[in-house]
Amino acid sequence: MKKIVFYLAAYVAATAILAAGSMEELMDSCEKKLDMQACYKAAIVYQNDGDVVAAKSLLEISCAGGISKACDALKSPKKEAQVSTHHTKQYDGKVDGKLQSDIDHDGKLETIAWRKTSSAELGDYYQLVVIDDTGAVLWEGPRKADDTDPLIFFSLDTGVSLPQIMADFDLDGNVELLAPMAQSDVSPTCYRKLRWRGDHFEPLLQSALMFDIDSDNRFVWRQVTGAGGTWVSKLSRTKEGEVAAEITSMRDYGGVDMGELVIVFDKKGATVKRVLRPPAKVGGDTATSPFSGSASEAEATPPPPSRNPDAYRARISRRDHYNSRGTRLRKMKDILRQERANYYKHGGDKEDQRDRYFSSLKNRRIMGRMHIEPVGISYAALDNVIRYGTPLLEITVSGSALKIRLLKR
């Protein structure tokens, strides 16, 4: 009975929070407006969804901002025990990669190394080890083949996630390790961050370092909500010890620019210090990125409509991300089905087209059981742009499949 009451309370709390604003709005208020109540509400949503790492990070932020309920929640956290060990043994010297940084501020460099501990069908897994200047092991991360563990690193066919840099990226006096999340398509690079806590690494909230369109020389940490824009795709150090950032820009139809900058971290992101390599076009016909000094080209226009009678166009607008009760939709098929419902009930968007199948509720329910076949784009990229963006799609009904082509982001 107690469990039923607990889950009911959690459900009511999460529903009340989401009624006050969508998760995107909460995170936007938390990050941009420094609204501590919004940070706390977002933390509760993450906690109810089982994302302990994100919840803890937001609880710490809102507690420091004066939200007493967040401080109370931190005193009795709901989390699994962190698998790690603290040793005084000497390290055997075998490493596959390493970084060096004075993580304890004693004037001596510690080594943050990673070594391969297991291999699987998709690739290799690495354990993180921290070694002091005498060769003694200060800390070892878990040893297992699990690409969902924030303390495990890997190089797999589905993507690579290995440490890139040690830096105090938020100027709080603690040194953090930054490593990209695995990605197999051209989308903003999301970084996982591990903060050194004196005897272990603590995972922080993952985010991407995105170009701030309201400035001409800044990048800010943001939760990824789309597949376009300009972002930091790789971090390293110059010979002088400065932070070098490779940047990637993507526009409609796959146009990609890549360049390299020197950046300086601050509390909310980073400022561009100078350009090492001006962005150059890698492919596509679209606008050049910031820092290139070139004039933008005209936006590419979508191709003419298909003559296939089984194909239709659909613009995924913001309202398609919510059902009729105002609940945010999290799955790609649910959003596609809601778009058709909005089209037939409310007229849809100006780029939407009528189809031959989904005018009835019965057939829209069948739509949820059809499988999706991306055309000219990976499944992960299509899923990301539909769930978080407002793309223009061409959808062809082919038997039990929906063949989806991305026309415009």
Secondary structure, DSSP 8 states (H G I E B T S, - for coil): -HHHHHHHHHHHHHHHHHHT--HHHHHHHHHHS--HHHHHHHHHHHHHTT-HHHHHHHHHHHHHTT-HHHHHHHHS--------B---SB-----SEEEEE-TTSSSS-EEEEEEEEEEETTEEEEEEEEE-TTSBEEEE---S--TTSTT-EEEETTEEE---EEE-TTSSS--EEEEE---SSSS--EEEEEEE-SSSEEE---EEEEE-TTSSSEEEEE----S-EEEEEEEEE-TTS-EEEEEEEE-GGG-EEEEEEEEEE-SSEEEEEEEEEEEEEEESSS---TTS----------------TTEEEEE--GGGGB-TTS-B--SHHHHHHHHHHHHHHH---TT----SSTTSHHHHHHHTTSEEEEESS-HHHHHHHHHHS--EEEEEEETTEEEEEEEE-
